[in-house]
């Protein structure tokens, strides 16, 4: 089921959480709402779920073309997974998952045997068979997360919404679980929206990434699109590390610029650390001269911190470890830097 | 109780000789503090309690039980139970409603409401009683209207129940507000998103989560409702056999030099208090158990 959000506004007192947000989530896709805290992403998710309502007189929420703006949460056929799981602490896992079925009006409620079957099926789906009798507090964070997912799926939702699904987990479990969620989504093909502030997470598993900032949507696109062609300096900086350099300095240093045409309106160039080439310093050769200040080589890639000779700007560069050993550098050495790729923006995007 | 204190103390003492502890006070400090605490407990709690029973039983069990055969004594016990039976459930409902509103919603004047809930604790019970006299009394705001309609509130049972309800109002609410605030509203939201109605959410999610706090609040509320003296004294009018609760009856008997009768009724109140405390301890213990297992 597709989701259409049109010009939704939400204010909390003087604070504007969403300022006329439009969004389209195609049916069956896994979409990430990505943004820093306070950007309005969780509010948007809760408004889609019906746990929060948009300001009076603002736009609409449609599920598959049907207006649900005023429909209460329980009737929207939405599965919601909370950041801290919100499992019912006094109920067993079985009771937690069965809850959504048991609270149905008598006429629609499945028989006890059917409910038990459904619970068992869902536990198998999230790979946690045999935990029916446990209480939420007896499970690990990752297990609770999957139980919360099973509970949300029990009512057969048409849309699945997850609020910071991996936020409360440690780094290793987080990685495993997000890959599991991707495979899981490929199996069940349920329209899914998840909120995250972790760009790596969003870029890794989402079909489409919606980047939000200051109550607005900044950019929508596939992970590759938003990473390679950021629509604004904010997106550029939010999706990974970036060097912001003054264009004149580059021109002066004779560096070649692939996007030189766009440079005139804005004085800055955005370059990813891995898009900078480090070559031995030869006086007069093209490239900008920089002094190596610090080498951080613990990791798959070496991270170099350099200082540009002319402008004294700090530049971060990432190169392969093998390349670093070929260059045979020490801190304080002079090198030449060349840009493989850079990006610049028109003035109205200036930060 | 004394033996329990002593045994924890000795286990600490033996533990401290084996391992170094950050809070390692010298033995004489520990013993002095413990002795002071025990002496205090003996003189201010254990002795008076023992005295109540000793005085009540001074003329033997016959005199003791005959104190309860008295018509006025029975009436006072009945009135006390009736008062508790009405004001405790009333405060249960008010307390849950107030705590719910304060813990789960954001609105203007919330801190004012929170402060108002504490008002009955803050003012002297006598003032609480006087408020009702001022409002419902003969010379009060609604006095004339009440007489016209032949309704008696002050110097009658309704006044006693009102005053008791007012004085005991904060117990349940105070107990629940921090509990509900710390639990947040996520579980309620989860229930609603799963299709539960407000009523189902309340009974299946909210109540089980607050039941121990609720029970604790109710027990304390009940203890106070049965023991309240000041506010009730002002609105009661002290009509024997009609508007005297147990604490008031004790006072009357005492003033008439009927010490055995006074202490006998007092001992019954003391027993009620002890039962309440035992129940409270049990609830706390059960709560700790469920928390540990969860």
Interface residues (C-beta under 8 A of the other chain):
Chain A: X49 X50 X51 X72 X73 X74 X75 X78 X79 X80 X82 X84 X86 X87 X88 X89 X90 X91 X99 X100 X103 X104 X135 X136 X137 X138 X151 X152 X154 X155
Chain B: X186 X187 X189 X190 X191 X192 X193 X194 X195 X196 X197 X200 X204 X205 X208 X209 X293 X294
